[in-house]
Amino acid sequence: MEIEKKDIRSLTKEQLRDFFMANGDKAFRGNQVYEWLWSKALHNFEDMTNVSKETRVMLENNFVINHIKVDQMQRSEDGTVKNAVRLHDGLIVESVLIPTETRTTACVSSQVGCSLDCNFCATARLKRMRNLEPGEIYDQVVAIDRESRLYYNRPLSNIVFMGMGEPLMNYNNVMKAIDMITSEEGLGMSPKRITVSTSGVSKMIKKMADDDVKFKLAVSLHSAIEETRNHIMPFTKNFQLPELKEALQYWYQKTKSKITYEYVVWKGINDDKASIDALVKFCKYVPCKVNLIEYNPIDDGEFQQASDEAIENYIKALAKNDIVAKVRRSRGKDIDAACGQLANKS
Ligand code: SAH
């Protein structure tokens, strides 16, 4: 019976060095292999040209590299690119490249499916199959960086954890992936260019603050009225607004980093004055800005984009209270790559 080989990228650099020492080689060999695995993002042992043939065979006999494969790439009229990403066990997630004039943003997935149950989101309809491994998150970034260079002649500039899944329900792996993305031994990207988006898992927001992270935080708020929020995001019954408010205050106190609220305005749900007032009030708790996201229909009658007038009312009320708000038009709608549309139809 063949024993299952370990994914070599689950080893720390220290562990890899120890492995070589235990096998009668030099610890330094571990550094070389680590460099191939992470900064060079190589997905096979054969091409590790600065280690001997015997070493490569030995690695092959002991380990696998559980890497992703971009199965299908779709390009939108607006330049957005969506990758259907096949994992080593055949499951599929999606990631998106979003080009603007000044930046290229990668929108990456953190779970296969999602732990949460937001009624307006296509991903939520897939139950959570599993968490992504750090290497699988890292690979999505590498793939998009390569596409950015290829199609737009520039490297990736920003990363948002706004693809499939709830990043804070896969905390350790997301943090490990970000460590490697930001490390000089990985991609060396600035954490200031990374945003982790959460539906509001309060205790993990506090944990992030305690862990002294350097990236930005976005929270999918959508309503600052408990009853409404519980209705459209049922899991929030266990993550109520007072607790969220406290966690965000704690976050700001520790990190001094402004929070972005993501907010969709829907007809008959949160397009009234009471909702606007509640948001304005909530925004005063912690320094923040608001992204008003356009709704992307997901074949559900309950949710419809609010009128332009309703959005105008939000903008006016926020501006009057000195809260920065931006309207975010959707990108990549024609290829189902927009917010909330990721559900691997492929
Ligand atoms: N689970 C995390 C990461 C996903 S981010 C989070 O919720 O923040 C995806 C963003 O798109 C979230 O702000 C989500 O609320 C929003 N979204 C989901 N479905 C949408 C839809 N149909 N139209 C527009 N935005 C949507």
Boltz pocket constraint, residues with backbone or C-beta under 6 A from the ligand:
constraints:
  - pocket:
      binder: B
      contacts: [[A, 118], [A, 120], [A, 121], [A, 122], [A, 161], [A, 162], [A, 163], [A, 164], [A, 165], [A, 166], [A, 167], [A, 197], [A, 198], [A, 199], [A, 218], [A, 219], [A, 220], [A, 262], [A, 264], [A, 293], [A, 294], [A, 295], [A, 296], [A, 297], [A, 298], [A, 339], [A, 340], [A, 341]]
      max_distance: 6.0
